[in-house]
Amino acid sequence: MIKYQTTTYPNWNFVEFELDANIEPADLKTIELPDIKKFYNKGVIISGRGPIWLYGVLIHHFHPTRFVATFEPRLNAGVVIETHSADFQVGDLINL
């Protein structure tokens, strides 16, 4: 249903998702999410084309990481939307 591809950088992971088909809100109960253990010590930048409620689930899933950002293609950067690190603030841009 959802394929994930992760690119590792020194301080974050770029997690890109791709949907094999359209999904419905009820599918959130059964979707497979990436193993969070390998992301704890770094931040996560999320990218992919999907509904906002899927982004909400992914943001919640990655909440324990150093920071969560969403990729903004017009800026070619991740926009930090939540953080547990003094090194990053909400609104910071992470250039790729």
C-alpha positions as CSV (number, residue, x, y, z in Angstrom):
1,M,0.0,0.0,0.0
2,I,2.8,2.5,1.0
3,K,6.4,2.2,0.0
4,Y,9.1,4.0,2.0
5,Q,12.6,5.0,0.9
6,T,15.0,6.4,3.4
7,T,18.1,8.5,2.6
8,T,20.5,8.9,5.5
9,Y,22.3,12.2,6.3
10,P,24.6,13.0,9.3
11,N,21.8,14.7,11.3
12,W,18.6,13.5,9.8
13,N,16.9,10.9,7.6
14,F,14.9,11.9,4.5
15,V,11.9,9.6,4.4
16,E,10.0,9.6,1.2
17,F,6.7,7.7,0.8
18,E,4.8,6.6,-2.3
19,L,1.3,5.3,-2.4
20,D,0.6,2.2,-4.6
21,A,-3.1,3.2,-4.8
22,N,-5.5,5.6,-3.3
23,I,-6.0,5.1,0.4
24,E,-9.0,5.8,2.6
25,P,-9.1,7.0,6.2
26,A,-10.0,3.5,7.4
27,D,-6.7,2.3,5.9
28,L,-4.8,4.1,8.7
29,K,-5.7,1.3,11.0
30,T,-3.6,-1.2,9.0
31,I,-0.9,0.8,7.2
32,E,2.7,-0.3,7.9
33,L,4.9,2.4,9.3
34,P,8.7,2.6,9.3
35,D,10.6,1.1,12.3
36,I,11.0,4.1,14.6
37,K,14.0,2.6,16.4
38,K,16.5,3.5,13.7
39,F,15.4,7.2,13.7
40,Y,15.7,8.1,17.4
41,N,19.1,9.8,17.3
42,K,18.3,11.9,14.2
43,G,15.6,14.1,12.8
44,V,13.3,13.1,10.1
45,I,12.2,15.0,6.9
46,I,9.0,13.5,5.4
47,S,8.2,13.8,1.7
48,G,5.6,12.3,-0.5
49,R,2.3,12.9,-2.2
50,G,-0.6,11.9,0.0
51,P,-3.5,13.2,2.0
52,I,-2.9,15.6,4.9
53,W,-4.3,13.0,7.4
54,L,-1.6,10.6,6.3
55,Y,1.0,13.3,7.0
56,G,-0.6,13.7,10.4
57,V,-0.1,10.0,11.2
58,L,3.5,10.1,10.0
59,I,4.3,13.2,12.0
60,H,2.8,11.6,15.1
61,H,4.8,8.4,14.4
62,F,8.1,10.3,14.1
63,H,7.4,12.6,17.1
64,P,10.0,10.9,19.4
65,T,12.9,11.8,17.0
66,R,15.1,14.9,17.4
67,F,12.9,16.9,15.0
68,V,10.2,16.4,12.3
69,A,10.2,18.4,9.1
70,T,8.1,18.2,6.0
71,F,9.8,18.6,2.6
72,E,8.9,21.8,0.7
73,P,9.9,21.3,-3.0
74,R,9.7,25.0,-3.8
75,L,12.4,25.6,-1.4
76,N,14.3,22.3,-1.8
77,A,14.3,22.2,2.0
78,G,12.6,20.6,5.0
79,V,10.6,22.9,7.2
80,V,10.9,22.0,10.9
81,I,7.5,21.6,12.4
82,E,8.3,20.1,15.8
83,T,11.6,19.6,17.7
84,H,13.1,18.1,20.8
85,S,16.6,19.5,20.0
86,A,18.0,22.9,20.9
87,D,19.8,22.8,17.5
88,F,16.6,23.2,15.6
89,Q,13.6,25.5,16.0
90,V,10.1,25.3,14.4
91,G,10.3,27.2,11.1
92,D,14.0,26.3,10.5
93,L,14.8,25.3,6.9
94,I,17.0,22.2,6.3
95,N,18.5,22.5,2.9
96,L,19.0,19.3,1.0
